[in-house]
Amino acid sequence: MEEASLLWLLFLTSLLSCTTNQASLTVSPSRSQMFEDEFVSLSCEEDDSSAGWTVRRNTRGDTRTQCGVHWGELAGSSCKIPDMVPLDSGVYWCESREGATSNTINITVTGGSVVLQSPVLPVMEGHDVTLTCRTKTPPSNPTADFYKDGSLIRTEPTGHMTIHHVSRSDEGLYKCLSSSDGESPSSWISVTEKPTTTVPPPTTEAPPTSAASAPPTSAASAPPTSATTVPPTSAVLPPGSSSYEFVFTLLRHLVVFCPYCISTVLMVSLYRHRPTENERPVSMAMTPPTQPEERLDDVYDDVIAAVTTEHHF
């Protein structure tokens, strides 16, 4: 049990070290396009120097290779490249011994005479971005045309173009063109969403206002304060469309409740007039005499007639 708890603690410690120890990659000069034979320095700005952050890259010839192995000069958590060549173009990042990674930077090395100086990291919405068309030979900032996704934006005589209050629609591939020195490579500019700030809900308690500071109100706009504003309590229908609503509501209640009332009254009436066992009517209809009874009646009549005749005799 103790060994399992110890292993679990070590796992959580390593997990926390991977998630909390962060580093960010910076590049000097601060641009994503470099001239050939230019000196470049890459640094891992780390929170914990014991994490062992190193610079790695992916190029057409290397995959996840570390600085100091076949390329660059390792100096702690920094990497120096004295003479950049086009084969050094690729993606660079910082990585710790535990496998945590930093942000990535795309670097393009050109053998031409013009580069576009643009942000190496994503730009937040609402900020301003300045793009500079830089040449290898003086003048370093000539008149330049700036393009986005292959379409001309505008021409700047100073070689600088500022995009104010960038939004997500400003994302794209940018490049510049100098009439005397040529065209720069294209660089992608990313825009991140501005973090939303939660506004606390307004308090329900209204601030006290004095009579002097209260704005004047006219008699037409102020509600009347006389006794006429009290709603009537009689059965008079309200004016306007309220009367139709009242009538409709009344009819709806009548339609719903009248069948129940009528059926209840009928049930009570039928129950009250229901005959009991003592009050049930007795049928007074005489059943016709049967044939034996008729013969007995004839014999009885003959006997009575004979007795009567003998008596008279």
C-alpha positions in Angstrom: 0.0 0.0 0.0 2.8 2.4 0.9 4.6 1.6 -2.4 1.4 2.3 -4.4 1.0 5.6 -2.6 4.6 6.6 -3.3 4.3 5.8 -7.0 1.1 7.8 -7.2 2.8 10.7 -5.5 5.7 10.6 -7.9 3.3 10.5 -10.9 1.4 13.5 -9.6 4.7 15.4 -9.0 5.9 14.7 -12.5 2.5 15.6 -14.0 2.5 18.9 -12.1 6.1 19.7 -13.2 5.1 19.1 -16.8 2.1 21.3 -16.6 3.3 24.1 -14.4 6.9 24.6 -15.7 6.4 26.6 -18.9 8.9 28.3 -21.2 8.6 30.6 -24.2 10.9 30.9 -27.2 12.3 34.2 -28.2 14.4 35.1 -31.2 16.8 37.9 -31.9 16.5 39.8 -34.2 12.8 39.7 -33.5 11.4 38.8 -36.9 10.5 35.6 -38.7 12.5 36.3 -41.9 16.3 36.3 -41.8 19.0 37.2 -44.4 21.5 34.6 -45.3 24.7 34.6 -43.2 22.8 36.6 -40.5 23.5 35.9 -36.8 20.5 34.6 -34.9 20.0 33.8 -31.2 17.2 31.6 -29.9 16.5 31.6 -26.1 14.1 29.6 -23.9 12.7 31.9 -21.3 11.9 29.4 -18.6 10.2 29.4 -15.2 12.4 26.6 -13.8 16.0 26.2 -15.0 16.2 22.7 -13.6 13.6 21.5 -16.2 16.4 21.3 -18.8 14.8 23.3 -21.6 16.6 23.0 -25.0 15.9 24.4 -28.5 14.7 22.0 -31.1 13.6 22.4 -34.7 12.0 20.7 -37.7 13.4 21.5 -41.2 13.5 19.8 -44.5 16.6 17.9 -43.4 16.1 17.5 -39.6 13.2 16.3 -37.4 13.1 17.2 -33.7 16.8 17.7 -33.7 18.3 19.4 -30.7 20.5 22.5 -30.8 24.2 21.5 -30.7 23.6 18.3 -32.7 24.6 19.0 -36.3 23.4 22.6 -36.1 23.8 25.6 -33.8 25.8 26.3 -30.7 24.2 25.3 -27.4 24.7 27.7 -24.5 22.5 26.6 -21.6 18.9 27.1 -22.6 19.9 29.3 -25.5 21.0 28.4 -29.0 23.2 30.5 -31.3 23.4 30.2 -35.1 26.3 32.3 -36.4 25.6 32.0 -40.1 22.0 31.3 -41.2 21.5 29.5 -44.5 18.2 28.7 -46.4 18.4 25.1 -45.1 17.9 26.5 -41.6 14.3 27.5 -42.5 11.8 25.7 -40.4 9.9 25.5 -37.1 11.7 26.1 -33.8 10.5 25.5 -30.2 11.7 24.8 -26.7 11.3 21.3 -25.1 12.0 20.1 -21.6 13.3 16.8 -20.4 9.8 15.7 -19.4 8.5 16.4 -22.9 6.8 19.8 -22.3 6.9 22.2 -25.2 6.8 26.0 -25.7 5.4 28.1 -28.4 6.7 27.7 -31.9 8.3 30.2 -34.3 8.5 29.8 -38.0 11.8 31.1 -39.4 12.4 31.7 -43.1 16.0 32.3 -44.4 16.2 34.0 -47.8 19.1 34.5 -50.1 17.5 37.6 -51.5 17.9 41.3 -50.6 14.5 42.0 -49.0 12.8 40.7 -45.9 9.5 41.5 -44.2 9.8 42.3 -40.5 6.6 41.1 -38.9 5.6 39.7 -35.5 6.9 36.3 -34.7 4.1 35.6 -32.2 0.3 35.9 -32.7 -1.1 39.4 -32.3 -4.0 40.0 -29.9 -7.2 41.5 -31.3 -7.4 45.3 -31.0 -3.6 45.9 -31.0 -1.7 47.7 -33.7 0.8 45.9 -35.9 3.6 47.5 -37.9 5.2 45.8 -40.9 8.6 46.9 -42.1 10.1 46.2 -45.5 13.8 45.8 -44.8 16.6 45.6 -47.4 20.1 44.1 -47.0 21.8 47.2 -48.5 21.2 50.8 -47.8 18.7 52.4 -47.7 17.4 49.8 -45.4 13.7 51.1 -45.5 12.9 51.9 -49.1 9.6 52.7 -50.6 7.6 49.5 -50.7 4.3 48.0 -51.7 2.6 45.8 -49.1 0.5 42.8 -50.1 -1.9 40.5 -48.3 -2.8 37.1 -49.8 -1.4 38.3 -53.2 -3.5 41.6 -53.3 -1.9 45.0 -53.0 -2.9 46.8 -49.8 -1.0 50.1 -50.3 2.3 51.7 -51.0 4.3 53.3 -48.2 7.2 55.7 -49.0 8.9 55.0 -45.6 8.8 51.3 -45.9 6.5 50.9 -42.9 2.8 50.0 -42.8 0.8 50.0 -39.6 -2.5 48.0 -39.2 -4.6 49.6 -36.5 -6.8 47.6 -34.2 -6.3 44.2 -35.9 -9.1 41.7 -36.1 -9.4 38.1 -37.2 -10.0 39.3 -40.7 -6.4 40.6 -40.8 -4.9 37.1 -40.6 -3.1 36.1 -43.8 0.1 35.9 -45.8 1.9 39.3 -46.0 4.9 40.3 -48.2 6.5 43.5 -49.4 8.0 44.6 -52.7 10.8 47.1 -53.3 11.0 48.4 -56.8 14.9 48.6 -56.5 15.7 45.4 -54.5 12.9 42.9 -55.2 10.3 41.0 -53.2 10.4 39.5 -49.8 9.2 36.0 -48.8 5.6 35.7 -47.4 5.0 35.4 -43.7 1.8 34.4 -42.0 0.4 36.7 -39.3 -1.9 35.2 -36.8 -4.5 37.1 -34.6 -5.7 35.7 -31.3 -9.0 36.6 -29.7 -9.0 39.2 -27.0 -9.8 37.7 -23.6 -13.2 38.5 -22.3 -13.5 40.3 -19.0 -16.4 39.5 -16.7 -18.3 42.7 -15.6 -19.8 42.5 -12.1 -23.6 42.7 -12.1 -24.9 46.1 -11.2 -26.2 46.6 -7.7 -30.0 46.8 -7.2 -29.8 49.7 -4.7 -30.3 52.9 -6.5 -28.1 55.9 -5.5 -29.8 58.6 -3.4 -30.8 61.6 -5.4 -31.7 65.0 -4.0 -34.4 67.2 -5.1 -31.8 69.8 -6.3 -30.0 67.3 -8.5 -33.0 65.6 -9.9 -33.7 66.6 -13.5 -36.9 68.7 -14.0 -39.9 67.0 -15.4 -42.7 68.6 -17.3 -46.4 68.1 -16.3 -47.0 66.2 -19.5 -44.4 63.6 -18.9 -44.8 63.2 -15.1 -47.4 60.7 -14.0 -50.4 62.2 -12.2 -50.4 61.8 -8.5 -54.0 62.6 -7.8 -56.7 60.1 -6.7 -57.8 59.6 -10.4 -54.8 57.3 -10.9 -56.2 54.7 -8.6 -57.6 51.9 -10.8 -61.4 51.5 -10.7 -62.8 48.7 -8.6 -66.3 48.5 -10.3 -67.3 46.2 -13.0 -66.8 48.8 -15.7 -64.8 47.3 -18.6 -61.4 48.9 -19.2 -61.2 51.0 -22.4 -59.5 50.2 -25.6 -58.2 46.8 -26.4 -58.5 45.7 -22.8 -62.3 45.3 -23.2 -61.8 42.7 -25.9 -59.3 40.8 -23.8 -61.7 40.9 -20.8 -64.6 39.6 -22.9 -62.5 36.9 -24.5 -61.3 35.7 -21.1 -64.9 35.7 -19.7 -66.2 33.7 -22.7 -63.3 31.2 -22.4 -64.1 30.6 -18.7 -67.8 30.2 -19.5 -67.1 27.7 -22.3 -64.8 25.7 -20.1 -66.9 25.6 -16.9 -70.5 25.7 -18.2 -70.5 22.0 -19.3 -69.2 20.9 -15.9 -71.9 23.0 -14.1 -74.7 21.7 -16.3 -73.7 18.1 -16.0 -73.4 18.4 -12.2 -76.9 19.9 -11.9 -78.4 17.1 -14.1 -76.7 14.4 -12.0 -78.0 15.9 -8.8 -81.5 16.2 -10.2 -81.5 12.6 -11.4 -80.2 11.4 -8.1 -82.9 13.2 -6.1 -85.8 11.9 -8.3 -84.6 8.3 -8.3 -87.4 6.0 -6.9 -86.7 4.0 -3.7 -87.7 0.5 -3.0 -90.9 1.5 -1.1 -92.0 4.0 -3.8 -91.7 1.8 -6.8 -95.2 1.6 -8.5 -97.2 -1.6 -8.5 -98.7 -2.7 -11.7 -102.6 -2.9 -11.5 -103.2 -4.7 -14.8 -105.3 -7.8 -14.5 -104.0 -10.8 -16.2 -106.5 -12.7 -18.4 -108.0 -15.9 -16.8 -106.6 -19.1 -18.1 -108.8 -21.9 -19.6 -109.3 -24.1 -16.5 -110.3 -21.0 -14.6 -113.0 -20.2 -17.2 -114.4 -23.8 -16.8 -114.6 -23.4 -13.1 -116.5 -20.2 -13.5 -119.0 -21.8 -15.9 -119.6 -24.7 -13.4 -120.0 -22.2 -10.6 -122.6 -20.3 -12.6 -124.5 -23.5 -13.4 -124.6 -24.5 -9.8 -125.8 -21.1 -8.7 -128.5 -21.1 -11.3 -129.8 -24.6 -10.3 -129.9 -23.7 -6.7 -131.7 -20.6 -7.4 -134.3 -22.4 -9.6 -134.9 -25.1 -7.0 -135.3 -22.5 -4.4 -138.0 -20.6 -6.4 -139.7 -23.8 -7.1 
